[in-house]
Amino acid sequence: MALSIVKGLLEQYVQSLFNEGIINEQFSRIQHLKMVGRTEHFVQLINSYCLDVESILAQLASSFDLPEVDFSKLAALAAEVTERSSRIGAEHVRLACVDLMRACEQMQKQKFLLALDWTKTEFTQTQNKLQVLVQVCWSFEFGHALFLVLREMASSTVFTGVSLFKSKNSTKLITSTRFSDSKQQLSLNSVKCCSKTTTATTEEATGRLVTVKNGNDSLEICRVLNGMWQTSGGWGRIDRDAAVEAMLRYADAGLSTFDMADHYGPAEDLYGIFINRVRRERPPEYLEKVRGLTKWVPPPVKMTSGYVRENIDVSRKRMDVPSLDMLQFHWWDYSNPGYLDALKNLTDLKEEGKIKTVALTNFDTERLQIILENGIPVVSNQVQHSIVDMRPQQKMAELCLLTGVKLITYGTVMGGLLSEKFLDTNLTIPFAGPPLNTPSLQKYKRMVDAWGGWSLFQTLLKTLKTVASKHGVTIPTVAVKYILDQTAVAGSMVGVRLGLSEHIQDTNAIFSLVLDEEDVNSIQEVTQRGKDLLRVIGDCGDEYRRA
């Protein structure tokens, strides 16, 4: 029954790609390979297309940067993108290439740059959609795809907090907690990282900056990170120049750490433009303050040294930096131990100076322990953590204290739910409250439902409003500070809508806010009425993968 539901969701997802015009009928012929049991070939075709076009687009950019622009060569490369996109049925990319070809014919540099930027944007969005499809197809082989489909489609299906599990004879819905007593299982002699067993120093806890450290690897970052979600997730067009100007304002205000909230995508390109503006328009020492943290979420292919190197080089080129400040690695399927190969290769690249620090995204406690026991030095793990979602404090924080790994949190204001905007609203009445019109809001609304429901959430918002009014700040400011004060938390990522809206003043207020015992007790009195999400959903990151 569960697999039939997932299969239906998968079919709806593919149909939505057709409806949006992202793919055309040619893709149906490719998809037929999966339907007749040749999933591996289907996945290989998509991965080859993504890697090939990504490489060609990089060649287009580098060829244009030559002193003498050879438009005939550019036209040939653009034709390759057109041909490969037509072959696989990537309609949006194919259409974008029309303008690219026309600009080459007219030999107009400005038009070419605009067309190339547009083609990159369409390719990135198509790539992200196809990558999800690849992940779902691989997961479906084992009977596990529900959360991947829900996450991308952001459907209205009620959040259940379960994983799909396929046994030999049947398919079941289960919940599980798979890590037991890290102190008994973990050998300190096998963990090659710092042996700090305390939280951040007083200076770090109250200051603007914090150092994430593991052995000889360290990086100083701002305790509030700017999450560039709307550029990476394809949540709408933004004006590039306005976005870069906003990044400069954030950096000038001391909020100088930028996190590419998703892997790949325009966020890295935007950061590259921004960092060049910094080099040209700010004093040399300014560069020492700016940090760009990116992510890598590879498909489940063999993690060879060459493959890992190629992908990291793409990010370095996009961000226009010789060395990535931090590479945060995510892996979907724990039954595939390829994540250890990938991390070992990333560690080699760190030794070569192409990466300054290696970190994780959405790894659970059990796998973090395995990674450390394999001698892989990671400085942090980025996990979902909010006043509602306190799962990281139940298992993960204990291991982090034992090994020195820090937590970087996201979802800390729950996509905006933890704000005055949703105070005193009744979402059961149509159009009575603000619309949940983004996948992020819908996702965190499901989290609220799993935790205790909208009525209890309103009680929490009223409590946070009382605390905020007492200190002359906003609800999001209190929400972020509360999590920054938690064990092992180095920093919290807050989504910024670059060029659309800014919250620089509210964010800076976080650093001067001190929550007293009365504030903390009043918040905990409400949160303790909610359900234990560790039991409902599982450990950190379990909502994104199968068991």
C-alpha positions as CSV (number, residue, x, y, z in Angstrom):
1,M,0.0,0.0,0.0
2,A,2.8,2.4,1.0
3,L,4.7,1.7,-2.2
4,S,1.7,2.4,-4.3
5,I,1.3,5.8,-2.6
6,V,4.9,6.6,-3.3
7,K,4.6,5.4,-6.9
8,G,1.6,7.7,-7.3
9,L,3.5,10.7,-5.9
10,L,6.4,9.9,-8.2
11,E,4.2,9.9,-11.2
12,Q,2.7,13.2,-10.1
13,Y,6.1,14.7,-9.7
14,V,7.2,13.6,-13.2
15,Q,3.9,14.9,-14.6
16,S,4.5,18.3,-12.9
17,L,7.8,18.5,-14.8
18,F,5.9,18.0,-18.0
19,N,3.3,20.6,-17.0
20,E,5.9,23.2,-16.2
21,G,7.6,22.5,-19.5
22,I,10.9,21.6,-17.9
23,I,10.9,18.3,-19.9
24,N,9.2,17.3,-23.1
25,E,8.0,14.1,-24.8
26,Q,11.5,13.1,-25.6
27,F,12.0,12.5,-21.9
28,S,9.2,9.9,-22.0
29,R,11.4,7.8,-24.2
30,I,14.2,8.0,-21.7
31,Q,11.9,7.3,-18.8
32,H,10.7,4.2,-20.5
33,L,14.1,2.6,-19.6
34,K,13.2,2.8,-16.0
35,M,9.8,1.4,-16.6
36,V,11.2,-1.7,-18.3
37,G,13.6,-2.4,-15.4
38,R,16.7,-0.6,-16.7
39,T,16.9,2.0,-13.9
40,E,20.7,2.0,-13.9
41,H,20.9,3.0,-17.5
42,F,18.2,5.7,-17.0
43,V,20.1,7.1,-14.1
44,Q,23.4,7.0,-16.0
45,L,21.9,9.0,-18.9
46,I,20.6,11.7,-16.6
47,N,23.9,11.9,-14.7
48,S,25.9,12.0,-17.9
49,Y,23.7,14.8,-19.3
50,C,24.1,16.9,-16.1
51,L,27.9,16.5,-16.0
52,D,28.4,17.1,-19.7
53,V,26.3,20.2,-19.9
54,E,27.8,21.5,-16.7
55,S,31.3,21.1,-18.2
56,I,30.2,22.7,-21.5
57,L,28.7,25.7,-19.8
58,A,32.0,26.2,-17.9
59,Q,33.9,26.0,-21.2
60,L,31.5,28.7,-22.6
61,A,32.3,31.0,-19.7
62,S,36.1,30.4,-19.9
63,S,36.1,30.8,-23.7
64,F,34.3,34.1,-23.4
65,D,36.9,35.4,-20.9
66,L,39.7,35.0,-23.4
67,P,41.2,38.2,-24.8
68,E,39.9,37.4,-28.3
69,V,36.4,36.1,-28.3
70,D,35.8,33.3,-30.9
71,F,32.1,33.4,-31.4
72,S,32.2,30.5,-33.8
73,K,33.7,28.3,-31.0
74,L,31.0,29.6,-28.6
75,A,28.3,28.8,-31.2
76,A,29.7,25.2,-31.5
77,L,29.6,24.8,-27.7
78,A,26.1,26.2,-27.5
79,A,25.0,23.8,-30.2
80,E,26.4,21.0,-28.1
81,V,24.2,22.0,-25.2
82,T,21.2,22.3,-27.5
83,E,21.8,18.9,-29.0
84,R,22.3,17.1,-25.6
85,S,19.3,18.9,-24.1
86,S,17.2,17.9,-27.1
87,R,18.4,14.3,-26.9
88,I,17.2,13.9,-23.2
89,G,14.2,16.2,-23.5
90,A,15.3,19.1,-21.3
91,E,13.0,21.6,-22.9
92,H,13.7,24.7,-20.8
93,V,17.5,24.4,-21.4
94,R,16.9,23.8,-25.1
95,L,14.8,26.9,-25.4
96,A,17.3,29.0,-23.4
97,C,20.0,27.9,-25.9
98,V,18.1,29.6,-28.7
99,D,19.0,33.0,-27.3
100,L,22.5,31.8,-26.8
101,M,22.9,30.8,-30.4
102,R,21.4,34.0,-31.6
103,A,23.8,36.1,-29.5
104,C,26.7,34.1,-31.1
105,E,25.4,34.7,-34.6
106,Q,25.1,38.5,-33.8
107,M,28.5,38.5,-32.0
108,Q,27.1,40.7,-29.3
109,K,28.9,40.3,-26.0
110,Q,26.3,41.7,-23.7
111,K,23.6,39.7,-25.2
112,F,25.8,36.6,-24.9
113,L,26.4,37.2,-21.2
114,L,22.7,37.6,-20.5
115,A,21.8,34.5,-22.5
116,L,24.6,32.4,-20.9
117,D,23.4,33.5,-17.4
118,W,19.8,32.6,-18.4
119,T,20.9,29.2,-19.8
120,K,22.9,28.5,-16.6
121,T,19.8,29.3,-14.5
122,E,17.5,27.0,-16.5
123,F,20.1,24.3,-16.5
124,T,20.6,24.5,-12.7
125,Q,16.8,24.3,-12.1
126,T,16.5,21.4,-14.5
127,Q,19.5,19.7,-13.0
128,N,18.1,20.0,-9.5
129,K,14.7,18.5,-10.6
130,L,16.4,15.6,-12.4
131,Q,18.8,14.9,-9.5
132,V,15.7,14.5,-7.3
133,L,14.3,12.1,-9.8
134,V,17.5,10.1,-9.8
135,Q,17.6,9.9,-6.0
136,V,14.0,8.8,-6.0
137,C,14.6,6.1,-8.6
138,W,17.5,4.7,-6.8
139,S,15.7,4.8,-3.5
140,F,12.6,3.2,-5.1
141,E,14.7,0.2,-5.9
142,F,14.8,-0.4,-2.2
143,G,11.3,0.8,-1.4
144,H,12.3,4.1,0.1
145,A,11.3,7.3,-1.6
146,L,8.5,9.0,0.4
147,F,10.4,11.9,2.0
148,L,12.4,12.7,-1.1
149,V,9.2,13.0,-3.1
150,L,7.4,15.0,-0.4
151,R,10.5,17.3,0.1
152,E,10.7,18.3,-3.5
153,M,7.0,18.4,-4.4
154,A,6.1,20.1,-1.1
155,S,2.8,18.4,-1.3
156,S,-0.1,19.0,1.0
157,T,0.2,15.4,2.3
158,V,0.1,15.3,6.1
159,F,3.6,15.0,7.6
160,T,3.7,11.5,9.2
161,G,7.3,11.4,10.5
162,V,7.9,7.8,9.3
163,S,10.3,6.1,7.0
164,L,9.4,3.5,4.3
165,F,10.9,0.1,5.0
166,K,10.9,-2.8,2.7
167,S,11.4,-6.2,4.2
168,K,11.7,-9.6,2.4
169,N,8.0,-10.3,2.5
170,S,6.2,-7.0,3.0
171,T,6.5,-3.2,3.1
172,K,5.9,-1.5,6.4
173,L,5.8,2.0,7.9
174,I,8.2,2.3,10.8
175,T,9.9,4.8,13.0
176,S,13.3,4.1,14.6
177,T,16.1,5.4,16.7
178,R,19.2,3.6,15.7
179,F,21.9,5.1,17.9
180,S,22.4,3.8,21.4
181,D,24.8,5.2,24.0
182,S,27.5,6.9,22.1
183,K,29.8,7.0,25.1
184,Q,29.9,3.2,25.3
185,Q,30.4,2.7,21.5
186,L,32.9,5.5,20.8
187,S,36.6,5.0,21.4
188,L,38.3,8.3,22.0
189,N,41.6,6.8,20.7
190,S,39.9,6.2,17.3
191,V,38.5,9.7,17.0
192,K,41.1,12.0,15.4
193,C,39.7,15.3,16.3
194,C,40.0,17.8,19.2
195,S,39.2,16.5,22.6
196,K,37.3,19.5,23.9
197,T,34.5,18.4,26.2
198,T,33.0,21.8,26.9
199,T,30.6,24.1,25.0
200,A,31.8,27.3,23.3
201,T,33.9,29.7,25.4
202,T,32.1,32.6,27.1
203,E,33.5,34.9,24.5
204,E,32.2,32.8,21.7
205,A,28.8,32.3,23.3
206,T,28.2,36.0,23.7
207,G,30.3,37.3,20.7
208,R,29.7,37.6,17.0
209,L,32.3,35.1,15.8
210,V,33.1,31.5,16.6
211,T,35.8,29.1,15.6
212,V,34.8,25.6,14.4
213,K,37.7,23.4,14.9
214,N,38.8,19.7,14.5
215,G,42.4,18.9,15.0
216,N,44.5,21.2,12.8
217,D,41.5,22.3,10.8
218,S,39.7,25.5,11.9
219,L,37.6,28.3,10.5
220,E,36.2,31.4,12.1
221,I,32.7,32.2,11.1
222,C,29.9,34.5,12.1
223,R,27.5,32.9,14.6
224,V,24.6,33.9,12.4
225,L,25.0,32.7,8.8
226,N,23.2,34.2,5.8
227,G,21.4,31.3,4.1
228,M,21.1,32.1,0.4
229,W,18.1,29.9,0.0
230,Q,16.1,31.7,-2.7
231,T,19.1,31.7,-5.1
232,S,19.9,28.0,-4.8
233,G,16.4,26.6,-4.5
234,G,15.1,28.3,-7.6
235,W,12.2,29.9,-5.6
236,G,11.9,32.8,-8.0
237,R,13.9,35.2,-10.0
238,I,16.1,37.7,-8.3
239,D,17.9,40.7,-9.6
240,R,21.6,39.7,-9.6
241,D,22.9,43.2,-9.0
242,A,20.5,44.0,-6.2
243,A,21.4,40.7,-4.6
244,V,25.1,41.4,-4.7
245,E,24.5,44.9,-3.3
246,A,22.5,43.3,-0.4
247,M,25.4,40.8,0.2
248,L,27.8,43.8,0.5
249,R,25.5,45.5,3.0
250,Y,25.3,42.3,5.1
251,A,29.0,42.0,5.1
252,D,29.5,45.6,5.9
253,A,27.3,45.1,8.9
254,G,29.5,42.3,10.2
255,L,27.3,39.5,8.9
256,S,30.0,38.2,6.7
257,T,29.4,34.4,6.5
258,F,27.3,33.2,3.5
259,D,25.9,29.7,3.3
260,M,24.9,28.2,-0.1
261,A,21.7,26.8,1.3
262,D,21.4,24.2,-1.4
263,H,24.0,22.4,-3.5
264,Y,25.1,23.7,-6.9
265,G,23.0,26.5,-8.4
266,P,23.1,30.2,-8.8
267,A,24.1,30.8,-5.2
268,E,27.7,29.8,-5.9
269,D,27.8,32.0,-9.1
270,L,26.4,34.9,-7.1
271,Y,29.0,34.5,-4.4
272,G,31.7,34.6,-7.1
273,I,30.4,37.9,-8.3
274,F,30.2,39.2,-4.7
275,I,33.7,38.2,-3.8
276,N,35.1,39.9,-6.8
277,R,33.3,43.1,-5.8
278,V,34.9,42.7,-2.4
279,R,38.3,42.4,-4.0
280,R,37.8,45.5,-6.1
281,E,35.9,47.7,-3.7
282,R,37.0,46.9,-0.1
283,P,40.4,47.0,1.7
284,P,42.5,43.8,1.3
285,E,42.1,42.8,5.0
286,Y,38.3,42.7,4.4
287,L,38.7,39.4,2.5
288,E,39.8,37.8,5.8
289,K,36.4,38.4,7.3
290,V,34.3,37.0,4.5
291,R,33.4,33.3,4.4
292,G,31.5,31.3,1.8
293,L,30.2,27.9,2.9
294,T,28.9,25.6,0.2
295,K,27.5,22.1,-0.1
296,W,27.9,19.0,-2.2
297,V,25.0,16.5,-2.5
298,P,26.2,13.9,-5.0
299,P,24.1,11.2,-6.7
300,P,24.8,7.6,-5.5
301,V,27.6,6.8,-8.0
302,K,31.1,5.5,-7.3
303,M,32.9,8.2,-5.3
304,T,36.2,8.0,-7.2
305,S,39.0,10.6,-6.6
306,G,38.5,12.0,-10.1
307,Y,34.8,12.4,-9.7
308,V,35.0,14.1,-6.3
309,R,37.8,16.4,-7.6
310,E,35.8,17.4,-10.7
311,N,32.8,18.4,-8.6
312,I,34.8,20.4,-6.1
313,D,36.6,22.2,-9.0
314,V,33.2,23.2,-10.4
315,S,32.3,24.9,-7.0
316,R,35.7,26.6,-6.8
317,K,35.3,28.0,-10.3
318,R,31.7,29.2,-9.6
319,M,32.7,30.9,-6.4
320,D,35.9,32.1,-7.9
321,V,38.1,31.1,-5.0
322,P,41.3,29.0,-4.9
323,S,40.0,27.1,-1.8
324,L,36.5,26.5,-0.5
325,D,36.2,27.9,3.1
326,M,33.9,25.0,4.0
327,L,32.5,22.1,2.0
328,Q,29.4,20.6,3.7
329,F,28.7,17.1,2.5
330,H,25.3,15.3,2.4
331,W,24.5,11.7,1.6
332,W,21.0,10.3,1.0
333,D,21.4,6.5,1.4
334,Y,23.3,5.1,4.4
335,S,23.1,1.6,3.0
336,N,25.6,2.7,0.4
337,P,28.9,3.3,2.3
338,G,30.1,5.5,-0.6
339,Y,29.9,8.5,1.8
340,L,33.1,7.3,3.5
341,D,34.9,7.2,0.1
342,A,33.7,10.6,-0.7
343,L,34.7,12.1,2.6
344,K,38.2,10.5,2.4
345,N,38.6,12.0,-1.1
346,L,37.4,15.4,0.2
347,T,40.0,15.1,3.0
348,D,42.7,14.6,0.4
349,L,41.6,17.7,-1.4
350,K,41.7,19.6,1.9
351,E,45.3,18.5,2.3
352,E,46.0,19.8,-1.2
353,G,44.6,23.2,-0.2
354,K,41.4,23.1,-2.4
355,I,39.2,23.0,0.7
356,K,39.9,24.6,4.0
357,T,37.5,22.6,6.2
358,V,35.3,19.6,5.6
359,A,31.9,19.4,7.3
360,L,28.6,17.5,7.1
361,T,24.9,18.3,6.4
362,N,22.0,16.3,7.9
363,F,24.1,13.3,9.1
364,D,22.7,11.5,12.1
365,T,24.6,10.6,15.3
366,E,25.3,7.1,14.4
367,R,26.9,8.0,11.0
368,L,28.8,10.9,12.5
369,Q,30.4,8.5,15.0
370,I,31.3,6.1,12.1
371,I,32.9,9.0,10.1
372,L,35.0,10.1,13.1
373,E,36.1,6.5,13.9
374,N,37.4,6.3,10.3
375,G,39.7,9.2,11.1
376,I,37.9,11.8,8.9
377,P,38.2,15.2,10.5
378,V,34.9,17.1,10.1
379,V,34.4,20.4,11.9
380,S,30.6,20.7,12.0
381,N,27.3,19.1,11.1
382,Q,24.5,21.3,9.8
383,V,21.2,20.1,11.1
384,Q,17.6,21.2,11.5
385,H,17.2,22.8,15.0
386,S,14.6,25.1,16.4
387,I,12.6,25.7,19.6
388,V,10.1,23.2,18.2
389,D,12.7,20.7,16.8
390,M,15.1,20.0,19.7
391,R,16.2,16.6,18.4
392,P,19.9,17.6,18.1
393,Q,20.1,18.1,21.8
394,Q,19.0,14.5,22.6
395,K,21.8,12.5,21.0
396,M,23.9,14.6,18.6
397,A,25.0,17.3,21.1
398,E,26.4,14.6,23.4
399,L,28.6,13.2,20.7
400,C,29.6,16.7,19.6
401,L,30.7,17.5,23.1
402,L,32.7,14.3,23.3
403,T,34.5,15.0,20.0
404,G,34.6,18.7,19.5
405,V,32.4,18.7,16.4
406,K,30.1,21.8,16.3
407,L,26.5,22.1,15.1
408,I,25.4,24.7,12.5
409,T,21.6,24.9,12.5
410,Y,19.0,25.7,9.9
411,G,15.2,25.9,10.2
412,T,15.8,27.9,13.3
413,V,12.9,30.3,12.5
414,M,11.0,27.6,10.7
415,G,10.9,29.3,7.4
416,G,9.3,32.3,9.0
417,L,6.6,30.5,11.1
418,L,8.4,31.6,14.3
419,S,7.6,35.3,13.7
420,E,4.9,37.9,14.5
421,K,3.5,37.2,11.0
422,F,1.9,34.0,12.2
423,L,0.9,35.1,15.7
424,D,-2.9,35.0,16.4
425,T,-3.7,33.3,13.1
426,N,-6.1,30.4,12.5
427,L,-4.9,28.3,9.5
428,T,-8.0,26.1,9.6
429,I,-10.0,28.9,8.2
430,P,-9.3,29.5,4.5
431,F,-7.6,32.8,3.7
432,A,-7.7,33.8,7.4
433,G,-3.9,33.8,7.8
434,P,-0.8,34.3,5.8
435,P,-0.5,31.8,2.9
436,L,1.9,28.8,3.3
437,N,3.1,29.5,-0.2
438,T,6.6,28.1,-0.1
439,P,7.9,24.5,0.2
440,S,9.7,25.7,3.3
441,L,6.6,27.0,5.1
442,Q,4.7,23.8,4.2
443,K,7.5,21.6,5.5
444,Y,7.7,23.4,8.8
445,K,4.0,23.5,9.2
446,R,4.1,19.6,9.0
447,M,6.7,19.8,11.7
448,V,4.4,21.8,13.9
449,D,1.6,19.3,13.3
450,A,3.9,16.4,14.3
451,W,5.0,18.3,17.4
452,G,1.8,19.4,18.9
453,G,-0.5,21.2,16.4
454,W,-1.3,24.8,15.6
455,S,-3.0,25.6,18.9
456,L,0.1,24.7,21.0
457,F,2.2,26.5,18.4
458,Q,0.1,29.7,19.0
459,T,0.8,29.4,22.7
460,L,4.5,29.2,22.0
461,L,4.4,32.3,19.7
462,K,2.6,34.2,22.4
463,T,5.2,33.2,25.0
464,L,8.0,34.2,22.6
465,K,6.2,37.5,21.9
466,T,6.2,38.2,25.7
467,V,9.9,37.5,25.9
468,A,10.6,39.6,22.8
469,S,8.7,42.6,24.0
470,K,10.5,42.4,27.3
471,H,13.8,42.8,25.6
472,G,12.7,45.1,22.8
473,V,13.4,42.6,20.0
474,T,11.3,40.4,17.6
475,I,10.2,36.8,17.9
476,P,12.8,35.6,15.3
477,T,15.6,37.2,17.3
478,V,14.5,35.3,20.4
479,A,14.1,32.1,18.4
480,V,17.6,32.3,17.0
481,K,19.3,33.3,20.3
482,Y,17.6,30.4,22.2
483,I,19.2,27.9,19.8
484,L,22.6,29.6,19.8
485,D,22.6,29.1,23.6
486,Q,22.1,25.4,23.2
487,T,24.9,22.8,23.7
488,A,27.4,22.4,20.9
489,V,25.7,25.0,18.6
490,A,28.3,27.2,16.9
491,G,26.0,29.1,14.6
492,S,22.5,29.3,13.1
493,M,21.7,29.8,9.4
494,V,18.9,32.3,8.8
495,G,17.5,32.6,5.2
496,V,18.1,35.9,3.6
497,R,16.0,37.1,0.6
498,L,18.8,39.0,-1.1
499,G,17.6,42.1,-2.9
500,L,14.0,41.5,-1.7
501,S,14.0,42.2,2.0
502,E,16.6,42.6,4.7
503,H,16.7,41.9,8.4
504,I,20.2,43.2,9.2
505,Q,19.0,45.2,12.3
506,D,17.1,42.3,13.8
507,T,19.9,39.9,13.1
508,N,22.5,42.1,14.8
509,A,20.2,42.4,17.8
510,I,20.8,38.6,18.4
511,F,24.3,39.3,19.5
512,S,23.3,41.7,22.3
513,L,20.3,39.7,23.5
514,V,20.7,37.8,26.8
515,L,17.9,35.5,27.7
516,D,17.5,35.2,31.5
517,E,16.3,32.2,33.6
518,E,12.7,33.5,33.6
519,D,12.7,33.7,29.7
520,V,14.1,30.2,29.3
521,N,11.7,28.6,31.9
522,S,8.7,30.2,30.2
523,I,9.7,28.9,26.8
524,Q,10.5,25.4,28.1
525,E,7.2,25.3,29.9
526,V,5.5,25.4,26.5
527,T,7.9,23.2,24.5
528,Q,7.7,20.4,27.0
529,R,4.0,20.0,26.2
530,G,4.9,19.0,22.7
531,K,5.7,15.5,21.4
532,D,9.2,14.1,21.4
533,L,10.1,14.5,17.7
534,L,13.0,12.1,18.1
535,R,10.5,9.3,18.6
536,V,8.1,10.6,15.9
537,I,10.6,11.4,13.1
538,G,14.0,9.9,14.2
539,D,17.4,11.4,14.6
540,C,18.8,14.4,12.8
541,G,18.3,14.2,9.0
542,D,16.1,11.1,9.2
543,E,13.2,13.1,7.6
544,Y,15.3,13.2,4.4
545,R,16.3,9.6,4.0
546,R,15.3,6.1,4.4
547,A,16.2,3.9,7.4
